[in-house]
Amino acid sequence: MKSDYRPDIDGLRAIAVVAVILFHFELPGFPGGFVGVDIFFVISGYLITRLLVAEGGELSLIEFYARRMRRILPAMLVTICFSLVAGWFLLSPGDYANLGRSAAYSTVGVGNYYFLWNTGYFDRESTLLPLLHLWSLGVEEQFYLVWPVLLLAANRLARGRHLPVIALICAVALISFSIALHLVATDPKQAFYVPFSRAWELALGGLLVFAAPVRHRGTSEAFGLIGLCLVAASTIWLSPSQPFPGLSALFPVIGAVLLIWPRSQSMISALLASAPLRSTGKISYSLYLWHWPILVFFRHYAGTEMPTAAEASVLVAMAGLAAYLSWRFVEEPVRRPRAPPSRAFAAGVAAVIVCLSGNATFEAGGFTSRIPKEAEAMRSLEVMWDWPCPQTVVIPELGSTFCAFGAPWGKARHHAVLWGDSHAEHLAPLFDAAGQHENTAFFLYRACPAAFGEGVHRDFPEHPDYQESCASSRKAVVHMLRQRKDIDLVVLSSAWTNLADTNVVADDGRQADRVLLLRDGLLSLVKEITARQRRIGIIGQVPVPGVDLTSCAAMRESGMLRRCSTDMDSEQILRRWSPVVTALESLADENGVFFVDPLKGMCPDRHCATYINGEFIYRDKAHLRRNLTPETDVGLARTIGLHQALAAADGRTRVSTANAMQPSTTSMSN
């Protein structure tokens, strides 16, 4: 079995890494550029399997893993060290601590599991994690822990016959592809990150080692052309919103398979072997390593904004230079055939040191001593969401204990439920302040938005059981309210405007405007839970930036490197919020429901405040902070109109905060 160098594979590497870079820099027209990673998997599966089969029993597992360490670790460790140094100057303590932990995981080859477990709704946006791209290396390294053992064992048992080995590879591919299809339908996030749903891509690459070469020139040309078209179509037509790596992953993978398939010379292989592509392919590993942290750290510096076209060009050039230097002075010296085994040992020792350093950064909390005490309250997402629940209450009808706030539950004149998603949860401290003043006790029912569950639902592919879960939670609360006449106030709060941008559909399939569907869902609920002496209120969505201004605010407090503004695009917010506000106002007017519109108080004179009493109020692009000072909680609750709503005598007046007493609202900008 020959192991000759194939320049066309380096050309395919170039296409793969360029596709990934175009996707990450959000160049229009390449929404599927992420499939470059899948092309890398096929290439890697082919080359590693070819090495194992070519060497046969002469290659020990120790030598194999030593080669992998020399190939992967040095350049990756340099990139991680750069990220840890850059993070010192550019990241808040919370983000820096998370960078340290991701560095530790990635160094030992399990970065994909770190990102699986630590990227979610309340975590830092994944596109702002400097080492996120190392998940793919984790998948490869975990695959290669098992693959050589399987192949070498199968090779010995088969005594040189290829058929049993081919059967084994086919079995692995089929099992892995089945797992991928299952996970894409049940847990898409896990499907993306775990090796079990990606192994089929590497296995198909390995299967090519045993494929008969295509010697007919016409067939060779056809394979190359079809393969290139499949890869190109994947980068253009696929998008991150589609289930992946399911059936849609077949297109780039089959395209890569056809381009790698051993065959006679063709126009496509000659194109791939051309000097520009071949040269780019040689540095593709380092280019993949460097382009992402360079982009992410720039975005942190720029207040999370994407670079302009000119800035992107400079960043890509910087990544290219860093990649060349990494290839020339790091990759090549340790990959030379005569490189002493001690270099693999040295790479292992360096990995241990970097891993311990990253973990120490995490344990130190990202070194809060880097920032002044005034900025510590915004040092991490977790800290900004932290709010100790004042009391708990058991609601037997719901079979659980819930956080309660406001007036003491056992002594309050009024009892209420605050029902909604995270946009109800972030209002809890404000309702606590208003409830104490108005002698009203609340408990938080954190579930689906109240508009869903009966007649209207959200098509949510990332959570296949979302519709059933919403229906169940809604039925539980409706049943509880029918039993509990002492709960005389129901407040509904969710990200209504954001929900109107999602795939909201009617259960019966009828076509209607999504804003009206949300209104219909709320209306049906209001009719179900209306009772004598019970008030029902709806809180409009709090104006939120839509982009992360918190990082800018925190870093400006700390004096760290930033080029950003803490101003919101108020005109865009008022324009986007308007249809939902109109719909909720009409629902309230027609059905005896009170409606609180936070826009009236938080956006006076068509300018939305980001500071209350001199304190920045946002946690991220979509939520308020929950660790604001008590004085700011009181001021913000009054600004929104919560005190006025709870004090309304008849409970059926739409609350306006236009003339409410305003606390000090200030805005800071560049």
Beta strands, then each sheet from edge to edge (+ up, - down):
strand 1: 391-395
strand 2: 400-406
strand 3: 414-420
strand 4: 440-446
strand 5: 456-458
strand 6: 487-493
strand 7: 504-506
strand 8: 535-539
strand 9: 594-596
strand 10: 611-612
strand 11: 615-616
strand 12: 665-666
sheet 1: 1+ 2- 4+ 3+ 6+ 8+ 9+
sheet 2: 5+ 7-
sheet 3: 11+ 10- 12+
end
